[in-house]
Amino acid sequence: MADNILNYSLADFHYNDNADVLSPPDDFNEWINNPKVKEVFSFFEQELLDAPRVSTEILSNLDGKKRHIINLTSYNYLGLSTHPEVIQAAVEAVQKYGLSSSGAPLLSGTLDIHTELASKIAAFKQKEDCLLYSSGFGGNVGAIQGIMRKGDFLVMDEKCHRSLVDGGTLSGAKMLFFAHNDMDSLQMMLEKCKGKRVLVVVEGVYSMDGDLAKMPEIVEICEQYKAGIYIDEAHSTLMFGENGRGVAEHFGVEDKVGITFGTMSKSFGGVGGFVCANKSLIKYLKGYSSPWNFSCAPSPAVSGGLIKALEVATRDSSLRDKMWENTRFMKKSLLAMNLDLGDTESQVIPIIIGASGEKLLKYAAGMQTRGLFLQPVDFPAVPAHARRFRMSVSSQLTQAEMDETLNIIEDVIVKGEKS
């Protein structure tokens, strides 16, 4: 193993044959403690010493130094996490309700502020009702696990988030995966499910590639096979569509989508998740969605901030417009450097490096020491031949910060690829 240590990944140690169930595999311990592998993992779990703004400070794992950085890894796309009105609303909520809901929603955790938030999100999403979850991951798991049953078919895009896959596993439904955004492949999978209860699951914006689900074509095929549609709008709510409702609105097919999911940790600037659907389905989920039934209800302080975040984001389009202006500038500038951005159509911009993990880490270290926090994304999170950086563009980026970002990328990545 020592000769090709970086050719291994977490995918190689999933199965544990250690006789001691409380101990990892012996070869995993050998691998994870190798100096080269330690260097890889040093890029992760680095401590931010301030709020997740574009301009912030980290305690670098690379050299133990505090470093001012331009942060292009955060999902705080619209800057709402640190918006003064949002912070004030959260402060007022924590003063009234305290820090925690201190109970599961079904028994004692539902507060009037939760009811208000759910009602406002349902109205915004133009659905009959909304169910709030304490985490986005838990929301996807809980919705899929609560809806699907053994004997049902779950047909998913192969690039769907792990939370959706885990929800399918818990549900006991038969999971089929179609090639990414490939309508022939989707139709082939649906042919295998004829006569069965079928739910097709897609993402509005795919989080590692930044491309969009082909919703008009997906809707047409699903109607042909009488399959329900579930769309995960985690990276698209508040940013796509005339009113910011997401990719389904962007394509004009909202009324064709039976259930829509969103997370509070991206453009909303908070934490949690939500599912919007018809009233009867939401009522059913309250009986069978374990992450809702058996988790503490969302923090009232965060809920208060989220109500204000929704108001700020939707009272006009200024934050959304600025984010798109910055996204267009960054994409145009990066393409001018002949960098591979894949098929991105969103504020999620991959910079694809290729198969070399060593180059990926070298570039990551070089950018961070220059003050750019742009995290490497390695296999198995992405294909081994398409290792990359993933840039999250924010409305809060200034022109000076974008220019500095581009200078660093040119000096480190572009010149590194030519050397």
C-alpha positions as a LaTeX table, in Angstrom:
\begin{tabular}{lrrr}
\hline
Residue & $x$ (\AA) & $y$ (\AA) & $z$ (\AA) \\
\hline
Met1 & 0.00 & 0.00 & 0.00 \\
Ala2 & 2.82 & 2.43 & 0.81 \\
Asp3 & 3.93 & 2.76 & $-2.82$ \\
Asn4 & 0.57 & 4.01 & $-4.09$ \\
Ile5 & $-1.05$ & 5.31 & $-0.90$ \\
Leu6 & $-2.90$ & 8.18 & $-2.62$ \\
Asn7 & $-4.61$ & 5.78 & $-5.01$ \\
Tyr8 & $-6.76$ & 4.60 & $-2.12$ \\
Ser9 & $-9.80$ & 6.44 & $-0.77$ \\
Leu10 & $-12.52$ & 6.01 & 1.85 \\
Ala11 & $-14.36$ & 3.88 & $-0.71$ \\
Asp12 & $-11.75$ & 1.15 & $-0.21$ \\
Phe13 & $-12.36$ & 0.69 & 3.51 \\
His14 & $-16.14$ & 0.64 & 3.74 \\
Tyr15 & $-16.37$ & $-3.03$ & 4.70 \\
Asn16 & $-14.89$ & $-3.84$ & 8.09 \\
Asp17 & $-13.60$ & $-7.36$ & 8.73 \\
Asn18 & $-11.97$ & $-6.54$ & 12.05 \\
Ala19 & $-13.05$ & $-9.06$ & 14.70 \\
Asp20 & $-13.46$ & $-6.16$ & 17.13 \\
Val21 & $-16.63$ & $-4.39$ & 15.98 \\
Leu22 & $-15.53$ & $-1.20$ & 17.75 \\
Ser23 & $-12.28$ & $-0.97$ & 15.78 \\
Pro24 & $-11.79$ & 0.14 & 12.17 \\
Pro25 & $-10.11$ & $-2.20$ & 9.67 \\
Asp26 & $-6.36$ & $-2.58$ & 10.27 \\
Asp27 & $-5.52$ & $-1.43$ & 6.75 \\
Phe28 & $-7.68$ & 1.67 & 7.28 \\
Asn29 & $-5.59$ & 2.62 & 10.32 \\
Glu30 & $-2.42$ & 2.12 & 8.29 \\
Trp31 & $-3.81$ & 4.27 & 5.48 \\
Ile32 & $-5.32$ & 7.11 & 7.54 \\
Asn33 & $-2.13$ & 7.54 & 9.59 \\
Asn34 & 0.16 & 7.74 & 6.57 \\
Pro35 & 1.78 & 11.22 & 6.38 \\
Lys36 & 0.60 & 11.76 & 2.80 \\
Val37 & $-2.99$ & 10.86 & 3.69 \\
Lys38 & $-2.82$ & 13.07 & 6.79 \\
Glu39 & $-1.84$ & 15.91 & 4.47 \\
Val40 & $-4.94$ & 15.24 & 2.35 \\
Phe41 & $-7.27$ & 15.33 & 5.34 \\
Ser42 & $-5.62$ & 18.48 & 6.72 \\
Phe43 & $-7.64$ & 20.47 & 4.19 \\
Phe44 & $-10.88$ & 19.49 & 5.90 \\
Glu45 & $-12.42$ & 20.60 & 9.19 \\
Gln46 & $-10.34$ & 23.77 & 9.21 \\
Glu47 & $-11.76$ & 26.16 & 11.78 \\
Leu48 & $-13.40$ & 29.38 & 10.68 \\
Leu49 & $-12.71$ & 32.04 & 13.30 \\
Asp50 & $-15.53$ & 34.34 & 12.20 \\
Ala51 & $-18.90$ & 34.18 & 10.43 \\
Pro52 & $-19.04$ & 32.43 & 7.01 \\
Arg53 & $-18.72$ & 35.70 & 5.10 \\
Val54 & $-16.85$ & 36.03 & 1.83 \\
Ser55 & $-14.12$ & 37.83 & 3.75 \\
Thr56 & $-13.31$ & 35.90 & 6.93 \\
Glu57 & $-10.52$ & 34.21 & 8.89 \\
Ile58 & $-9.48$ & 30.58 & 9.38 \\
Leu59 & $-7.09$ & 28.66 & 11.59 \\
Ser60 & $-5.17$ & 26.85 & 8.88 \\
Asn61 & $-4.43$ & 23.17 & 9.35 \\
Leu62 & $-1.62$ & 23.51 & 6.83 \\
Asp63 & 0.68 & 25.49 & 9.11 \\
Gly64 & $-1.33$ & 26.28 & 12.25 \\
Lys65 & $-1.52$ & 29.97 & 11.39 \\
Lys66 & $-4.51$ & 32.29 & 11.46 \\
Arg67 & $-5.10$ & 33.45 & 7.93 \\
His68 & $-7.43$ & 36.03 & 6.37 \\
Ile69 & $-9.16$ & 34.43 & 3.39 \\
Ile70 & $-11.61$ & 35.00 & 0.56 \\
Asn71 & $-14.14$ & 32.26 & 1.29 \\
Leu72 & $-15.60$ & 30.69 & $-1.85$ \\
Thr73 & $-16.61$ & 27.41 & $-0.23$ \\
Ser74 & $-19.58$ & 28.64 & 1.82 \\
Tyr75 & $-23.20$ & 28.02 & 0.75 \\
Asn76 & $-24.18$ & 31.45 & 2.09 \\
Tyr77 & $-25.10$ & 32.42 & $-1.48$ \\
Leu78 & $-27.13$ & 35.53 & $-0.65$ \\
Gly79 & $-25.30$ & 36.60 & 2.51 \\
Leu80 & $-28.43$ & 36.10 & 4.60 \\
Ser81 & $-26.59$ & 34.29 & 7.40 \\
Thr82 & $-25.05$ & 37.61 & 8.44 \\
His83 & $-27.72$ & 40.04 & 7.21 \\
Pro84 & $-28.41$ & 42.59 & 9.99 \\
Glu85 & $-32.19$ & 42.16 & 9.85 \\
Val86 & $-31.87$ & 38.37 & 9.97 \\
Ile87 & $-29.52$ & 38.50 & 12.94 \\
Gln88 & $-31.83$ & 40.89 & 14.80 \\
Ala89 & $-34.82$ & 38.62 & 14.19 \\
Ala90 & $-32.86$ & 35.64 & 15.54 \\
Val91 & $-31.84$ & 37.63 & 18.62 \\
Glu92 & $-35.45$ & 38.58 & 19.33 \\
Ala93 & $-36.54$ & 34.96 & 18.90 \\
Val94 & $-33.88$ & 33.59 & 21.26 \\
Gln95 & $-34.82$ & 36.21 & 23.86 \\
Lys96 & $-38.46$ & 35.10 & 23.72 \\
Tyr97 & $-38.15$ & 31.32 & 23.23 \\
Gly98 & $-34.66$ & 30.42 & 24.42 \\
Leu99 & $-32.11$ & 28.37 & 22.52 \\
Ser100 & $-33.99$ & 25.11 & 21.92 \\
Ser101 & $-37.47$ & 23.80 & 21.22 \\
Ser102 & $-36.68$ & 21.12 & 23.83 \\
Gly103 & $-38.99$ & 18.52 & 22.35 \\
Ala104 & $-40.03$ & 16.60 & 19.27 \\
Pro105 & $-42.61$ & 18.43 & 17.12 \\
Leu106 & $-45.36$ & 15.88 & 17.70 \\
Leu107 & $-45.23$ & 16.04 & 21.50 \\
Ser108 & $-44.04$ & 19.40 & 22.81 \\
Gly109 & $-41.60$ & 20.96 & 20.35 \\
Thr110 & $-44.00$ & 22.77 & 18.00 \\
Leu111 & $-43.96$ & 26.52 & 18.70 \\
Asp112 & $-46.03$ & 29.20 & 17.06 \\
Ile113 & $-42.89$ & 30.46 & 15.32 \\
His114 & $-42.55$ & 27.06 & 13.58 \\
Thr115 & $-46.16$ & 27.22 & 12.40 \\
Glu116 & $-45.54$ & 30.71 & 11.03 \\
Leu117 & $-42.37$ & 29.68 & 9.22 \\
Ala118 & $-43.96$ & 26.57 & 7.68 \\
Ser119 & $-46.99$ & 28.57 & 6.54 \\
Lys120 & $-44.83$ & 31.24 & 4.91 \\
Ile121 & $-42.66$ & 28.68 & 3.10 \\
Ala122 & $-45.71$ & 26.79 & 1.80 \\
Ala123 & $-47.19$ & 30.04 & 0.49 \\
Phe124 & $-43.86$ & 30.99 & $-1.10$ \\
Lys125 & $-43.53$ & 27.58 & $-2.75$ \\
Gln126 & $-47.21$ & 27.65 & $-3.80$ \\
Lys127 & $-47.93$ & 24.31 & $-2.13$ \\
Glu128 & $-50.70$ & 23.48 & 0.32 \\
Asp129 & $-48.53$ & 22.65 & 3.30 \\
Cys130 & $-44.96$ & 22.39 & 4.58 \\
Leu131 & $-43.10$ & 20.17 & 7.04 \\
Leu132 & $-39.99$ & 21.51 & 8.80 \\
Tyr133 & $-36.97$ & 19.38 & 9.68 \\
Ser134 & $-34.04$ & 20.14 & 11.97 \\
Ser135 & $-31.55$ & 19.28 & 9.21 \\
Gly136 & $-31.54$ & 19.29 & 5.45 \\
Phe137 & $-30.08$ & 15.79 & 5.32 \\
Gly138 & $-32.76$ & 14.59 & 7.72 \\
Gly139 & $-35.46$ & 16.20 & 5.62 \\
Asn140 & $-34.54$ & 14.28 & 2.48 \\
Val141 & $-34.08$ & 11.04 & 4.40 \\
Gly142 & $-37.36$ & 11.55 & 6.25 \\
Ala143 & $-39.47$ & 12.46 & 3.25 \\
Ile144 & $-38.29$ & 9.55 & 1.10 \\
Gln145 & $-38.43$ & 7.08 & 4.00 \\
Gly146 & $-41.88$ & 8.32 & 4.95 \\
Ile147 & $-43.41$ & 8.13 & 1.45 \\
Met148 & $-41.91$ & 5.01 & $-0.10$ \\
Arg149 & $-42.47$ & 1.38 & 0.89 \\
Lys150 & $-41.20$ & $-2.10$ & 0.06 \\
Gly151 & $-42.52$ & $-2.97$ & $-3.39$ \\
Asp152 & $-42.38$ & 0.66 & $-4.57$ \\
Phe153 & $-39.81$ & 1.91 & $-7.09$ \\
Leu154 & $-37.57$ & 4.90 & $-6.53$ \\
Val155 & $-36.01$ & 6.11 & $-9.79$ \\
Met156 & $-33.17$ & 8.52 & $-9.12$ \\
Asp157 & $-30.66$ & 10.50 & $-11.12$ \\
Glu158 & $-27.27$ & 8.87 & $-10.50$ \\
Lys159 & $-25.90$ & 12.16 & $-9.13$ \\
Cys160 & $-28.58$ & 12.64 & $-6.46$ \\
His161 & $-27.41$ & 13.56 & $-2.97$ \\
Arg162 & $-26.50$ & 10.85 & $-0.46$ \\
Ser163 & $-29.42$ & 11.87 & 1.77 \\
Leu164 & $-31.87$ & 10.82 & $-0.95$ \\
Val165 & $-30.11$ & 7.47 & $-1.40$ \\
Asp166 & $-30.12$ & 6.87 & 2.36 \\
Gly167 & $-33.83$ & 7.69 & 2.48 \\
Gly168 & $-34.45$ & 5.15 & $-0.24$ \\
Thr169 & $-32.45$ & 2.52 & 1.60 \\
Leu170 & $-34.46$ & 3.05 & 4.80 \\
Ser171 & $-37.76$ & 2.93 & 2.92 \\
Gly172 & $-37.15$ & $-0.54$ & 1.54 \\
Ala173 & $-38.18$ & 0.58 & $-1.93$ \\
Lys174 & $-36.40$ & $-0.79$ & $-4.99$ \\
Met175 & $-33.91$ & 1.87 & $-6.14$ \\
Leu176 & $-33.06$ & 2.30 & $-9.81$ \\
Phe177 & $-30.60$ & 4.92 & $-11.06$ \\
Phe178 & $-30.68$ & 6.57 & $-14.47$ \\
Ala179 & $-27.65$ & 8.13 & $-16.17$ \\
His180 & $-27.29$ & 11.76 & $-15.24$ \\
Asn181 & $-29.81$ & 13.95 & $-17.08$ \\
Asp182 & $-30.19$ & 11.21 & $-19.70$ \\
Met183 & $-33.83$ & 11.01 & $-20.74$ \\
Asp184 & $-33.41$ & 7.75 & $-22.66$ \\
Ser185 & $-31.98$ & 6.19 & $-19.51$ \\
Leu186 & $-34.83$ & 7.58 & $-17.40$ \\
Gln187 & $-37.38$ & 6.12 & $-19.80$ \\
Met188 & $-35.59$ & 2.77 & $-19.72$ \\
Met189 & $-35.77$ & 2.68 & $-15.92$ \\
Leu190 & $-39.46$ & 3.62 & $-15.93$ \\
Glu191 & $-40.17$ & 0.81 & $-18.36$ \\
Lys192 & $-38.97$ & $-1.58$ & $-15.63$ \\
Cys193 & $-41.50$ & $-0.13$ & $-13.15$ \\
Lys194 & $-44.70$ & $-0.27$ & $-15.17$ \\
Gly195 & $-47.72$ & $-0.96$ & $-13.03$ \\
Lys196 & $-45.88$ & $-0.10$ & $-9.81$ \\
Arg197 & $-45.89$ & 2.92 & $-7.51$ \\
Val198 & $-43.01$ & 5.04 & $-8.80$ \\
Leu199 & $-41.33$ & 8.23 & $-7.60$ \\
Val200 & $-38.73$ & 9.97 & $-9.78$ \\
Val201 & $-36.17$ & 11.98 & $-7.80$ \\
Val202 & $-34.00$ & 14.75 & $-9.22$ \\
Glu203 & $-32.12$ & 17.82 & $-8.01$ \\
Gly204 & $-32.79$ & 21.31 & $-9.28$ \\
Val205 & $-29.09$ & 22.16 & $-9.25$ \\
Tyr206 & $-26.62$ & 19.29 & $-8.95$ \\
Ser207 & $-24.27$ & 20.22 & $-6.16$ \\
Met208 & $-20.96$ & 19.00 & $-7.59$ \\
Asp209 & $-21.52$ & 19.97 & $-11.22$ \\
Gly210 & $-23.75$ & 23.04 & $-11.07$ \\
Asp211 & $-25.97$ & 21.90 & $-13.95$ \\
Leu212 & $-29.77$ & 21.80 & $-13.88$ \\
Ala213 & $-32.26$ & 18.97 & $-14.06$ \\
Lys214 & $-33.99$ & 18.86 & $-17.46$ \\
Met215 & $-37.36$ & 19.46 & $-15.91$ \\
Pro216 & $-39.56$ & 19.91 & $-19.02$ \\
Glu217 & $-38.38$ & 16.58 & $-20.46$ \\
Ile218 & $-38.55$ & 14.86 & $-17.06$ \\
Val219 & $-42.13$ & 16.04 & $-16.53$ \\
Glu220 & $-43.18$ & 14.85 & $-19.99$ \\
Ile221 & $-41.75$ & 11.36 & $-19.45$ \\
Cys222 & $-43.12$ & 11.07 & $-15.91$ \\
Glu223 & $-46.61$ & 11.99 & $-17.08$ \\
Gln224 & $-46.36$ & 9.29 & $-19.73$ \\
Tyr225 & $-45.57$ & 6.68 & $-17.06$ \\
Lys226 & $-47.78$ & 8.16 & $-14.32$ \\
Ala227 & $-44.76$ & 8.58 & $-12.03$ \\
Gly228 & $-44.63$ & 11.11 & $-9.22$ \\
Ile229 & $-41.86$ & 13.74 & $-9.14$ \\
Tyr230 & $-39.72$ & 14.80 & $-6.17$ \\
Ile231 & $-37.32$ & 17.70 & $-6.70$ \\
Asp232 & $-34.53$ & 18.63 & $-4.31$ \\
Glu233 & $-34.12$ & 22.40 & $-4.66$ \\
Ala234 & $-31.38$ & 22.72 & $-2.01$ \\
His235 & $-29.03$ & 24.71 & $-4.25$ \\
Ser236 & $-31.69$ & 26.54 & $-6.24$ \\
Thr237 & $-34.35$ & 27.91 & $-3.87$ \\
Leu238 & $-34.30$ & 31.73 & $-3.61$ \\
Met239 & $-32.02$ & 31.89 & $-6.65$ \\
Phe240 & $-33.80$ & 30.44 & $-9.69$ \\
Gly241 & $-37.12$ & 31.48 & $-11.21$ \\
Glu242 & $-38.74$ & 34.87 & $-11.57$ \\
Asn243 & $-39.74$ & 34.83 & $-7.90$ \\
Gly244 & $-36.85$ & 32.74 & $-6.63$ \\
Arg245 & $-38.89$ & 29.60 & $-6.04$ \\
Gly246 & $-36.36$ & 27.40 & $-7.80$ \\
Val247 & $-35.63$ & 25.42 & $-10.95$ \\
Ala248 & $-39.19$ & 24.12 & $-11.21$ \\
Glu249 & $-40.39$ & 27.73 & $-11.45$ \\
His250 & $-37.50$ & 28.55 & $-13.80$ \\
Phe251 & $-38.86$ & 25.96 & $-16.25$ \\
Gly252 & $-42.54$ & 26.72 & $-15.56$ \\
Val253 & $-43.42$ & 23.24 & $-14.28$ \\
Glu254 & $-44.13$ & 23.85 & $-10.58$ \\
Asp255 & $-47.66$ & 22.52 & $-10.83$ \\
Lys256 & $-46.30$ & 19.24 & $-12.26$ \\
Val257 & $-44.00$ & 18.57 & $-9.29$ \\
Gly258 & $-45.78$ & 16.76 & $-6.46$ \\
Ile259 & $-43.22$ & 17.29 & $-3.71$ \\
Thr260 & $-40.44$ & 19.84 & $-3.38$ \\
Phe261 & $-37.62$ & 19.80 & $-0.88$ \\
Gly262 & $-35.42$ & 22.64 & 0.28 \\
Thr263 & $-32.69$ & 23.25 & 2.81 \\
Met264 & $-32.25$ & 26.21 & 5.15 \\
Ser265 & $-28.45$ & 25.95 & 5.18 \\
Lys266 & $-27.79$ & 27.29 & 1.69 \\
Ser267 & $-29.38$ & 30.50 & 0.38 \\
Phe268 & $-31.53$ & 30.95 & 3.53 \\
Gly269 & $-28.38$ & 31.24 & 5.64 \\
Gly270 & $-29.63$ & 29.05 & 8.50 \\
Val271 & $-29.93$ & 25.34 & 9.16 \\
Gly272 & $-32.70$ & 22.78 & 8.68 \\
Gly273 & $-34.85$ & 21.48 & 5.86 \\
Phe274 & $-38.41$ & 21.58 & 4.57 \\
Val275 & $-40.73$ & 19.54 & 2.39 \\
Cys276 & $-43.74$ & 21.10 & 0.61 \\
Ala277 & $-46.62$ & 19.10 & $-0.85$ \\
Asn278 & $-50.40$ & 18.70 & $-0.60$ \\
Lys279 & $-51.97$ & 18.74 & 2.86 \\
Ser280 & $-52.86$ & 15.06 & 2.95 \\
Leu281 & $-49.32$ & 13.94 & 2.10 \\
Ile282 & $-47.81$ & 16.27 & 4.74 \\
Lys283 & $-50.26$ & 14.89 & 7.30 \\
Tyr284 & $-49.24$ & 11.35 & 6.30 \\
Leu285 & $-45.54$ & 12.18 & 6.65 \\
Lys286 & $-46.12$ & 13.39 & 10.20 \\
Gly287 & $-47.08$ & 9.83 & 11.04 \\
Tyr288 & $-44.28$ & 8.02 & 9.22 \\
Ser289 & $-41.28$ & 10.33 & 8.75 \\
Ser290 & $-38.90$ & 9.30 & 11.53 \\
Pro291 & $-36.50$ & 12.29 & 11.38 \\
Trp292 & $-39.51$ & 14.57 & 11.99 \\
Asn293 & $-41.17$ & 12.35 & 14.58 \\
Phe294 & $-38.10$ & 11.58 & 16.65 \\
Ser295 & $-35.90$ & 14.68 & 16.37 \\
Cys296 & $-36.06$ & 17.86 & 18.38 \\
Ala297 & $-37.94$ & 20.56 & 16.49 \\
Pro298 & $-35.84$ & 23.29 & 14.83 \\
Ser299 & $-34.27$ & 25.93 & 17.05 \\
Pro300 & $-36.72$ & 28.82 & 17.56 \\
Ala301 & $-33.86$ & 31.31 & 17.25 \\
Val302 & $-32.94$ & 29.98 & 13.81 \\
Ser303 & $-36.62$ & 29.83 & 12.85 \\
Gly304 & $-37.06$ & 33.50 & 13.70 \\
Gly305 & $-34.07$ & 34.37 & 11.56 \\
Leu306 & $-35.37$ & 32.23 & 8.69 \\
Ile307 & $-38.72$ & 34.04 & 8.63 \\
Lys308 & $-36.84$ & 37.30 & 8.19 \\
Ala309 & $-34.45$ & 35.74 & 5.65 \\
Leu310 & $-37.39$ & 34.70 & 3.47 \\
Glu311 & $-38.82$ & 38.22 & 3.71 \\
Val312 & $-35.50$ & 39.89 & 2.83 \\
Ala313 & $-34.82$ & 37.55 & $-0.09$ \\
Thr314 & $-38.27$ & 37.95 & $-1.66$ \\
Arg315 & $-39.20$ & 41.59 & $-1.11$ \\
Asp316 & $-37.16$ & 42.40 & $-4.23$ \\
Ser317 & $-34.68$ & 40.60 & $-6.48$ \\
Ser318 & $-31.58$ & 42.65 & $-5.58$ \\
Leu319 & $-29.64$ & 39.90 & $-3.77$ \\
Arg320 & $-30.48$ & 37.33 & $-6.43$ \\
Asp321 & $-29.59$ & 39.75 & $-9.23$ \\
Lys322 & $-26.22$ & 40.55 & $-7.67$ \\
Met323 & $-25.40$ & 36.88 & $-7.23$ \\
Trp324 & $-26.13$ & 36.24 & $-10.90$ \\
Glu325 & $-24.07$ & 39.26 & $-11.94$ \\
Asn326 & $-21.11$ & 37.91 & $-9.95$ \\
Thr327 & $-21.66$ & 34.39 & $-11.30$ \\
Arg328 & $-21.62$ & 35.57 & $-14.92$ \\
Phe329 & $-18.42$ & 37.55 & $-14.32$ \\
Met330 & $-16.61$ & 34.68 & $-12.62$ \\
Lys331 & $-17.68$ & 32.12 & $-15.19$ \\
Lys332 & $-16.68$ & 34.32 & $-18.13$ \\
Ser333 & $-13.30$ & 35.08 & $-16.53$ \\
Leu334 & $-12.54$ & 31.46 & $-15.67$ \\
Leu335 & $-13.49$ & 30.28 & $-19.16$ \\
Ala336 & $-11.13$ & 32.91 & $-20.58$ \\
Met337 & $-8.35$ & 31.09 & $-18.70$ \\
Asn338 & $-9.33$ & 27.88 & $-20.55$ \\
Leu339 & $-10.32$ & 26.14 & $-17.31$ \\
Asp340 & $-12.72$ & 23.19 & $-17.44$ \\
Leu341 & $-15.98$ & 24.25 & $-15.74$ \\
Gly342 & $-18.00$ & 21.25 & $-16.88$ \\
Asp343 & $-21.62$ & 21.99 & $-17.75$ \\
Thr344 & $-22.40$ & 24.42 & $-14.93$ \\
Glu345 & $-25.49$ & 26.60 & $-15.31$ \\
Ser346 & $-25.57$ & 27.99 & $-11.81$ \\
Gln347 & $-23.70$ & 29.70 & $-8.99$ \\
Val348 & $-21.97$ & 26.37 & $-8.32$ \\
Ile349 & $-18.86$ & 26.45 & $-10.52$ \\
Pro350 & $-16.58$ & 23.40 & $-10.63$ \\
Ile351 & $-12.97$ & 23.83 & $-11.70$ \\
Ile352 & $-12.14$ & 20.33 & $-12.92$ \\
Ile353 & $-8.48$ & 19.37 & $-12.55$ \\
Gly354 & $-8.58$ & 15.75 & $-13.68$ \\
Ala355 & $-7.20$ & 12.48 & $-12.34$ \\
Ser356 & $-4.22$ & 13.75 & $-10.37$ \\
Gly357 & $-4.90$ & 13.91 & $-6.65$ \\
Glu358 & $-1.40$ & 15.27 & $-6.05$ \\
Lys359 & $-2.01$ & 18.27 & $-8.32$ \\
Leu360 & $-5.36$ & 18.91 & $-6.63$ \\
Leu361 & $-3.73$ & 19.10 & $-3.20$ \\
Lys362 & $-0.79$ & 21.14 & $-4.47$ \\
Tyr363 & $-3.14$ & 23.73 & $-5.95$ \\
Ala364 & $-5.34$ & 23.77 & $-2.84$ \\
Ala365 & $-2.35$ & 24.50 & $-0.61$ \\
Gly366 & $-1.02$ & 27.12 & $-3.00$ \\
Met367 & $-4.31$ & 29.00 & $-3.11$ \\
Gln368 & $-4.88$ & 28.84 & 0.63 \\
Thr369 & $-1.45$ & 30.24 & 1.45 \\
Arg370 & $-2.27$ & 33.11 & $-0.93$ \\
Gly371 & $-5.54$ & 33.77 & 0.92 \\
Leu372 & $-8.12$ & 31.93 & $-1.21$ \\
Phe373 & $-10.21$ & 29.29 & 0.57 \\
Leu374 & $-11.33$ & 26.98 & $-2.23$ \\
Gln375 & $-11.64$ & 23.41 & $-1.02$ \\
Pro376 & $-10.52$ & 20.36 & $-3.04$ \\
Val377 & $-13.18$ & 17.77 & $-3.89$ \\
Asp378 & $-11.67$ & 14.33 & $-4.30$ \\
Phe379 & $-12.84$ & 10.80 & $-5.14$ \\
Pro380 & $-15.24$ & 9.22 & $-4.11$ \\
Ala381 & $-17.25$ & 12.46 & $-3.77$ \\
Val382 & $-16.65$ & 12.94 & $-7.51$ \\
Pro383 & $-15.33$ & 10.55 & $-10.20$ \\
Ala384 & $-11.61$ & 9.78 & $-9.89$ \\
His385 & $-10.94$ & 11.23 & $-13.36$ \\
Ala386 & $-12.71$ & 14.51 & $-12.52$ \\
Arg387 & $-11.21$ & 15.74 & $-9.25$ \\
Arg388 & $-12.01$ & 19.38 & $-8.80$ \\
Phe389 & $-12.51$ & 22.55 & $-6.82$ \\
Arg390 & $-16.07$ & 23.70 & $-6.28$ \\
Met391 & $-16.64$ & 27.43 & $-6.20$ \\
Ser392 & $-19.78$ & 28.83 & $-4.54$ \\
Val393 & $-20.45$ & 32.33 & $-5.84$ \\
Ser394 & $-22.05$ & 34.80 & $-3.42$ \\
Ser395 & $-23.94$ & 38.04 & $-3.88$ \\
Gln396 & $-21.56$ & 39.50 & $-1.28$ \\
Leu397 & $-18.42$ & 39.24 & $-3.45$ \\
Thr398 & $-16.93$ & 42.62 & $-4.26$ \\
Gln399 & $-15.17$ & 43.35 & $-7.54$ \\
Ala400 & $-11.85$ & 43.60 & $-5.70$ \\
Glu401 & $-12.39$ & 40.16 & $-4.12$ \\
Met402 & $-13.29$ & 38.62 & $-7.47$ \\
Asp403 & $-10.24$ & 40.16 & $-9.13$ \\
Glu404 & $-7.98$ & 38.87 & $-6.35$ \\
Thr405 & $-9.58$ & 35.42 & $-6.60$ \\
Leu406 & $-8.94$ & 35.28 & $-10.33$ \\
Asn407 & $-5.33$ & 36.44 & $-9.91$ \\
Ile408 & $-4.68$ & 33.65 & $-7.40$ \\
Ile409 & $-6.35$ & 31.00 & $-9.57$ \\
Glu410 & $-4.33$ & 32.12 & $-12.58$ \\
Asp411 & $-1.05$ & 32.08 & $-10.65$ \\
Val412 & $-1.65$ & 28.73 & $-8.96$ \\
Ile413 & $-3.85$ & 26.57 & $-11.23$ \\
Val414 & $-3.38$ & 27.99 & $-14.73$ \\
Lys415 & 0.38 & 28.38 & $-14.44$ \\
Gly416 & 0.58 & 25.05 & $-12.63$ \\
Glu417 & $-1.17$ & 23.30 & $-15.52$ \\
Lys418 & 1.30 & 24.82 & $-17.99$ \\
Ser419 & 4.45 & 23.92 & $-16.02$ \\
\hline
\end{tabular}
